[in-house]
Amino acid sequence: MTIQSRASSFLSSSSFSFSRNAKQITTPSAHVYSFLVKRSSSSSSSHPVTPIKHNFALIGPPGSGKGTYGKLLSSRLTKLFSDKNNSVVVPLITCSDILKEHVVNQTNIGIEIQDCKKHGRLANDELVGRAVLTHLIDHHNYDENKEDGNQIENMTSSSLPVGYILDGFPRTVPQAKMMDYNKTSSWPSSLAITYAISIDVPDKICIDKIRGRRVCTLCHHSFNVTNVDYDGYYMPPTLPSSSCDEHPDCDRDTNWICRHDDVDEDIVARRIEDFHKETKDVVEHYESRGRVIHFVPYRGVDDMDLLENLVLEKLGLL
């Protein structure tokens, strides 16, 4: 059975803060999970505990820094759970990249996506879900023969408690339900979303950060010139130390540009509004199950220790 047909069969029967003054917790610096695995295997029980693998969905409005936090969290968890004898990866997977990959490779899914664009339609939940599931099965060591319906142990490493971090999906309640694991779900348990990470940033700050985005036309690096220092938030501009490394002559006044839809106030406001309309119910879906991690980045990327600790707490590692 091909990967795409397996994804189709899985989906065919699917129904579709911490405060700024919160106490900081010391982040483990060793390969902490190996200790827990050894401890569980040495238990007096005749049935050692099989580690559960957790997958995270990032939810946050445009301008919240969701992509940046996702990359940093992926890097931190990868480093945390790796040791000299076990090189692992906790990947950040972006839904938009998955869809582009299908289109570029002209897969059956990619052709369907192109057809939707050609006729001015948005790709429906089933099509996007099939694209995401196909990617997960194809790229992240999923083995359907090991899927037992109860344990999550099939991605990346059998001893790793985190499978992947997903950005941009789910965006609707039907998509979220599609990825839930329960007795009636057809989505593989090892690929189910166990926690949503909600990046909670006020709309005003998101709008200011969007309008401050810049891309260098020479080196193609991304920067942000907005300085946020109000309402208890402090997020300084993210600028190169002096000039772009590859192009010493790079000048921010002539070479740094912004996208048209980042400076059009109506477009920016509509993007923020659309996000809230689409995802409010998604957050409530996970909230009702006790499956939301709320992260308020009062200090921007300087609060990454807090996000890492929130995740490790949910994994039972703190």
Salt bridges, closest charged atoms under 4 A:
ASP83 OD2 - HIS31 NE2 3.88
GLU101 OE1 - HIS135 ND1 3.50
GLU101 OE1 - HIS139 NE2 3.85
GLU112 OE2 - ARG130 NH1 3.07
ASP115 OD1 - HIS119 ND1 3.35
ASP115 OD2 - ARG121 NH2 3.33
GLU126 OE2 - ARG130 NE 2.85
ASP138 OD2 - HIS139 ND1 3.88
GLU144 OE2 - ARG6 NH1 3.51
ASP167 OD1 - LYS66 NZ 2.34
ASP180 OD2 - HIS285 NE2 2.67
ASP180 OD2 - ARG289 NE 3.94
ASP200 OD2 - HIS294 ND1 2.72
ASP203 OD1 - HIS276 NE2 2.83
ASP208 OD2 - LYS204 NZ 3.41
GLU246 OE2 - HIS221 NE2 3.72
ASP261 OD1 - ARG259 NE 3.31
ASP262 OD1 - ARG213 NH1 3.59
ASP262 OD1 - ARG259 NH2 3.42
ASP262 OD1 - ARG271 NH1 3.13
ASP264 OD2 - HIS260 NE2 3.93
GLU265 OE2 - ARG211 NH2 3.65
GLU273 OE2 - LYS277 NZ 3.31
GLU278 OE1 - ARG171 NH2 2.79
GLU284 OE2 - LYS280 NZ 2.96
GLU287 OE1 - HIS294 NE2 2.84
ASP303 OD1 - ARG299 NE 2.79
ASP305 OD1 - ARG76 NH1 2.74
GLU308 OE1 - ARG76 NH1 2.67
